[in-house]
Amino acid sequence: ILGSLLTLWPWKTAVWRLNADGAPVVRDRKKLAEGYTYSLPPPDEQFWWALAVMAAGVLTIWATEKLAVRNDPP
């Protein structure tokens, strides 16, 4: 999933391809993106809740793996 992180990253801003006049290049009625500017989310309350839920998920997986090894019959 790390390879897909830049594609899935929700905090990105498109950098539009421009023609010689400085106008966006349009193809099939859509502006063409030249690339993206990536940023981190603002550290607001929603960010900290998301981080807490991610940490809880990691701890849950870790605990499940530890319990599975402990209860494995010899």
C-alpha positions, 0 to 999 in steps of 0.5 A: 500500500505504500506504493499507492500512498501518493495516489491515495493521498487526500491532501494534494492540490493539482498543478495544471498544465498551461499553454503558451498563453498561460491558460490551462490545457483542456482535453476532453473538456477536462483540465490536464494536471501536470502534477500535484503539490502534496501537503500534510493536514492541519493538526486540528481536532479531526486530525488527532482523532484520525491519528488515535483511530489509526493507533488503535487499529495498529494496537488491535492488530498487534494484540491479535497477533500476540494472542494468536501466538500464545494460544497456538497449540504445541 
